[in-house]
Amino acid sequence: MFNSRFTSLSDLRKAFPTEQSCIDYLEERRWHGNVVSPFDKTSKVYKCKDNKYRCKNTGKYFDVKTKTIFQGTRIPLISWFEAIWTILSYKKGISSVQLGENIKVSQKTAWFMMHRIRKALGIDNDVGSEDEGGGGKLSGTVEIDETFIGGKNKNRHWNKKVPRSQGRSFKDKTPVFGLIQQGGKVIAKVVPNTQVKNLSPLILRYVKLGSDLYTDEWNYGKKADTLYNHQNVNHKKGFYGKGAFTTNHIENFWSVVKRGVIGVYHYWSRRHMQKYIDEFVYRFNRRELTNREKFDRLLENLEYRLTYKELVYG
């Protein structure tokens, strides 16, 4: 029924020549042959004309786009498919200007589409229970570090320089806290500051008790020392880790993020920064998958709708 061998953007366009072919494929990925009502998952469903269905228990009509990032869109699904494929396959991301040119929509429309897609990508920047397929908390050896995202003060015009913004100050930058399981997934969260009271709860939320914690010279509080096997990798003393005893993996992730900021996006507002971070986390955590596999996995998890009003005005 479908070209199961599409492995590139050009293949994708050939595989879905019509809107109906996109709808059929989306139904297959979302429901796997068993249509489920988004209003009542226990309800019987009746098939209607024009790709619509009716939920018996609620009497409501729906289609495969209902309660997904595609709901209410007038943009052809093939354009959405191309946008998703592009975002997932570009390691450092793509600008809304470039994406708009690629799929022939305005920059404003491309920007909105990308943020809707990032809303769905956020599913991977968390931990679910093992029963839910989330893999549970990070465990084993976990590296922890934070970074600061924003322009360099020395590059600003004299009347725009931020005083006393050196070191761990975040007056002109936004702090992001990251945790990575060696050989596994990464979790990264935008935080208000790097105080222990804000970071310690995140460690408890995302890391299994008793795990090995490798951090830089920063102190994450007594709980990190008592509930985990905590070791410091002190770069200031010339130690950069050896073997598993290192924070190089989380630092490598930060370098990819910052190359994306500098080389592609140039600027992230604090308001939307978590969405951009979610994008990089999703690509990193799915790095072992092919572009086709990443594409299919996302189509199976699209029940995250974001309106333009919510995006712009909160």
C-alpha positions as CSV (number, residue, x, y, z in Angstrom):
1,M,0.0,0.0,0.0
2,F,2.8,2.4,0.9
3,N,6.4,2.7,-0.4
4,S,8.1,1.2,2.7
5,R,11.5,2.1,1.4
6,F,11.5,5.9,1.5
7,T,14.8,6.9,3.0
8,S,15.2,10.5,1.9
9,L,13.2,13.7,1.4
10,S,12.8,13.1,-2.3
11,D,11.6,9.5,-1.6
12,L,9.1,10.9,0.8
13,R,7.6,13.2,-1.8
14,K,7.3,10.3,-4.2
15,A,5.7,8.0,-1.6
16,F,2.9,10.5,-0.8
17,P,1.7,12.1,-4.1
18,T,-1.7,13.0,-2.8
19,E,-3.4,14.3,0.4
20,Q,-5.3,11.0,0.7
21,S,-2.1,9.0,0.6
22,C,-0.8,11.1,3.6
23,I,-4.1,10.6,5.5
24,D,-4.0,6.9,4.9
25,Y,-0.4,6.6,6.2
26,L,-1.1,8.8,9.2
27,E,-4.1,6.6,10.1
28,E,-1.9,3.5,9.9
29,R,0.8,5.0,12.1
30,R,-1.6,6.5,14.7
31,W,-4.1,3.7,14.9
32,H,-2.4,0.6,13.4
33,G,-5.7,-0.6,12.0
34,N,-7.8,-0.1,15.1
35,V,-9.4,3.4,15.1
36,V,-9.6,4.9,18.6
37,S,-11.8,7.8,19.5
38,P,-9.8,10.8,20.9
39,F,-12.9,11.7,23.0
40,D,-13.4,8.2,24.6
41,K,-10.9,5.5,24.1
42,T,-13.4,2.8,25.2
43,S,-16.0,3.8,22.7
44,K,-17.1,2.0,19.6
45,V,-16.2,4.0,16.4
46,Y,-18.2,4.3,13.2
47,K,-16.6,5.1,9.9
48,C,-18.2,8.0,8.0
49,K,-17.5,9.6,4.6
50,D,-14.7,12.1,3.9
51,N,-12.2,10.4,6.2
52,K,-14.3,11.1,9.3
53,Y,-15.4,8.9,12.1
54,R,-18.0,9.1,14.9
55,C,-17.5,8.3,18.5
56,K,-20.6,6.3,19.7
57,N,-20.3,7.3,23.4
58,T,-20.0,11.0,22.8
59,G,-21.6,11.4,19.4
60,K,-18.7,13.5,18.3
61,Y,-17.1,13.3,14.9
62,F,-13.3,13.3,14.4
63,D,-10.6,12.4,11.9
64,V,-7.0,11.4,12.1
65,K,-5.9,15.0,12.7
66,T,-8.2,15.6,15.7
67,K,-6.3,16.4,18.9
68,T,-2.9,16.3,17.1
69,I,-0.5,19.0,15.9
70,F,-2.3,18.8,12.6
71,Q,-5.8,19.8,14.0
72,G,-7.3,22.8,12.2
73,T,-4.4,23.1,9.7
74,R,-5.0,24.2,6.1
75,I,-1.5,23.3,5.1
76,P,-1.2,20.1,3.1
77,L,-0.1,17.0,5.1
78,I,2.8,16.5,2.7
79,S,4.2,19.9,3.7
80,W,3.9,18.8,7.4
81,F,5.6,15.5,6.5
82,E,8.4,17.3,4.8
83,A,8.8,19.7,7.8
84,I,8.9,16.8,10.3
85,W,11.4,14.8,8.2
86,T,13.7,17.9,7.8
87,I,13.7,18.8,11.5
88,L,14.5,15.2,12.5
89,S,17.3,14.7,10.0
90,Y,19.2,18.0,10.4
91,K,21.5,17.4,13.4
92,K,21.8,21.1,14.1
93,G,18.3,22.1,13.1
94,I,17.0,24.3,10.4
95,S,15.8,27.9,10.4
96,S,12.2,28.8,9.8
97,V,13.3,31.0,6.9
98,Q,15.0,28.0,5.2
99,L,12.2,25.6,6.0
100,G,9.6,28.1,4.6
101,E,11.6,28.3,1.4
102,N,11.9,24.5,1.2
103,I,8.2,23.7,1.7
104,K,6.9,27.0,0.0
105,V,5.2,28.6,3.0
106,S,5.9,32.0,4.7
107,Q,8.5,32.2,7.4
108,K,5.8,33.0,9.9
109,T,3.9,29.8,9.0
110,A,7.1,27.7,9.0
111,W,7.9,29.1,12.5
112,F,4.5,28.1,13.8
113,M,4.7,24.7,12.2
114,M,8.1,24.1,13.8
115,H,6.9,25.0,17.2
116,R,3.9,22.6,16.9
117,I,6.3,19.9,15.9
118,R,8.6,20.7,18.8
119,K,5.6,20.4,21.1
120,A,5.4,16.7,20.1
121,L,9.1,16.3,20.3
122,G,8.9,17.2,24.0
123,I,7.6,13.7,24.8
124,D,11.2,12.4,24.8
125,N,12.6,15.0,27.2
126,D,11.2,13.2,30.3
127,V,11.1,9.8,31.9
128,G,8.0,7.5,31.9
129,S,7.5,4.4,33.9
130,E,9.0,1.2,32.5
131,D,5.5,-0.2,32.1
132,E,4.6,2.8,29.9
133,G,7.6,2.2,27.7
134,G,9.4,5.2,29.0
135,G,12.4,3.2,30.2
136,G,12.1,4.5,33.7
137,K,14.6,6.9,35.3
138,L,18.1,7.4,34.3
139,S,20.4,4.8,36.0
140,G,23.8,3.3,36.1
141,T,26.3,6.1,35.4
142,V,24.7,9.5,34.9
143,E,26.6,12.7,34.0
144,I,25.2,16.0,35.2
145,D,26.1,19.5,34.0
146,E,24.5,22.8,33.2
147,T,25.2,25.3,30.5
148,F,24.3,28.9,29.7
149,I,22.7,29.9,26.5
150,G,22.9,33.5,25.2
151,G,25.2,35.9,23.4
152,K,28.7,36.7,24.7
153,N,28.9,39.9,26.6
154,K,32.2,40.9,24.9
155,N,30.5,40.8,21.5
156,R,27.8,43.3,22.5
157,H,27.8,47.0,21.7
158,W,29.2,49.1,24.6
159,N,25.7,50.4,25.5
160,K,24.2,46.9,25.5
161,K,26.8,45.1,27.7
162,V,25.4,43.5,30.9
163,P,27.4,44.4,34.0
164,R,28.7,41.6,36.3
165,S,27.6,38.9,33.9
166,Q,30.7,36.8,34.0
167,G,31.2,33.3,35.5
168,R,28.0,31.5,36.6
169,S,25.9,34.7,36.4
170,F,22.9,34.3,34.2
171,K,21.8,37.9,33.9
172,D,22.3,37.9,30.2
173,K,21.9,34.1,29.6
174,T,19.5,31.3,30.3
175,P,20.7,28.3,32.3
176,V,19.9,24.8,31.1
177,F,20.4,21.8,33.3
178,G,21.3,18.4,31.7
179,L,21.5,14.8,32.7
180,I,22.7,12.0,30.5
181,Q,22.9,8.3,31.1
182,Q,26.2,7.0,29.6
183,G,25.2,5.0,26.6
184,G,21.6,6.1,27.0
185,K,19.3,9.1,26.8
186,V,19.6,12.7,27.8
187,I,17.2,15.0,29.6
188,A,17.6,18.8,29.5
189,K,15.5,21.4,31.2
190,V,15.6,25.2,31.2
191,V,15.9,26.4,34.9
192,P,15.5,29.8,36.5
193,N,18.9,29.6,38.1
194,T,21.6,27.1,39.2
195,Q,20.8,27.1,42.9
196,V,20.8,23.7,44.6
197,K,17.1,24.2,45.6
198,N,16.2,24.2,41.9
199,L,18.5,21.5,40.6
200,S,18.4,18.9,43.4
201,P,14.7,18.1,42.8
202,L,15.4,17.5,39.1
203,I,18.1,14.9,40.0
204,L,15.7,13.1,42.3
205,R,13.0,13.2,39.6
206,Y,15.0,11.9,36.8
207,V,17.8,9.7,38.3
208,K,17.3,6.4,40.0
209,L,18.5,6.3,43.6
210,G,21.9,4.7,44.1
211,S,23.2,5.5,40.6
212,D,26.7,6.9,40.0
213,L,26.6,10.7,39.5
214,Y,29.5,12.4,37.8
215,T,29.4,16.2,37.9
216,D,31.7,19.1,37.4
217,E,33.1,20.9,40.5
218,W,29.7,22.5,41.2
219,N,28.0,21.2,44.4
220,Y,24.4,19.9,43.9
221,G,23.6,19.5,47.6
222,K,23.9,16.9,50.3
223,K,21.2,14.7,48.8
224,A,23.4,14.1,45.7
225,D,26.1,12.9,48.1
226,T,23.9,10.7,50.3
227,L,21.5,9.2,47.8
228,Y,23.9,8.7,45.0
229,N,27.5,7.7,44.4
230,H,28.6,11.2,43.6
231,Q,32.0,12.0,42.1
232,N,33.4,15.4,40.9
233,V,35.3,15.9,37.6
234,N,37.2,19.0,38.5
235,H,38.3,20.7,35.2
236,K,39.8,23.6,37.1
237,K,42.4,21.3,38.5
238,G,43.2,19.9,35.1
239,F,41.2,16.7,35.4
240,Y,38.9,15.9,32.5
241,G,37.9,12.3,33.3
242,K,39.1,8.9,32.4
243,G,37.1,5.9,31.1
244,A,33.6,6.1,32.5
245,F,34.6,8.7,35.1
246,T,33.9,11.8,32.9
247,T,31.3,14.4,32.0
248,N,32.4,14.5,28.4
249,H,29.1,13.0,27.1
250,I,26.9,15.7,28.5
251,E,29.4,18.4,27.4
252,N,29.4,16.9,23.9
253,F,25.6,17.3,23.9
254,W,25.9,20.9,24.9
255,S,28.4,21.5,22.1
256,V,25.8,20.2,19.5
257,V,23.1,22.5,21.0
258,K,25.4,25.6,20.9
259,R,26.5,24.9,17.4
260,G,22.8,24.9,16.5
261,V,22.2,28.2,18.3
262,I,25.2,29.9,16.8
263,G,25.2,28.4,13.3
264,V,21.4,28.0,12.6
265,Y,19.1,29.8,14.9
266,H,21.4,32.6,16.1
267,Y,19.0,33.5,19.0
268,W,16.5,31.7,21.3
269,S,14.2,33.7,23.5
270,R,13.8,32.5,27.1
271,R,10.0,32.0,26.4
272,H,10.6,29.4,23.7
273,M,14.0,28.0,24.7
274,Q,12.6,24.8,26.2
275,K,10.9,23.9,22.9
276,Y,14.2,24.3,21.1
277,I,16.0,22.2,23.7
278,D,13.3,19.5,23.3
279,E,14.1,19.4,19.6
280,F,17.8,18.7,20.2
281,V,17.0,16.1,23.0
282,Y,14.6,14.2,20.7
283,R,17.2,13.9,17.9
284,F,19.9,12.9,20.4
285,N,17.8,10.2,22.1
286,R,16.8,8.8,18.7
287,R,20.3,9.0,17.2
288,E,20.5,5.2,16.6
289,L,17.4,5.2,14.5
290,T,17.2,5.9,10.8
291,N,15.4,9.0,9.6
292,R,12.5,6.8,8.5
293,E,12.2,5.3,12.0
294,K,12.4,8.7,13.7
295,F,9.7,9.9,11.3
296,D,7.4,7.0,12.0
297,R,7.9,7.2,15.8
298,L,6.9,10.8,15.8
299,L,3.7,10.2,13.7
300,E,2.7,7.7,16.4
301,N,3.0,10.4,19.1
302,L,1.4,13.5,17.8
303,E,-1.4,14.1,20.3
304,Y,0.0,17.5,21.4
305,R,-1.8,20.5,20.0
306,L,-0.4,24.0,20.2
307,T,-2.4,27.0,19.0
308,Y,-0.9,30.2,17.7
309,K,-2.4,32.2,20.5
310,E,-0.9,29.9,23.1
311,L,2.5,30.1,21.4
312,V,2.6,33.8,21.1
313,Y,0.6,35.1,24.1
314,G,0.9,32.2,26.5
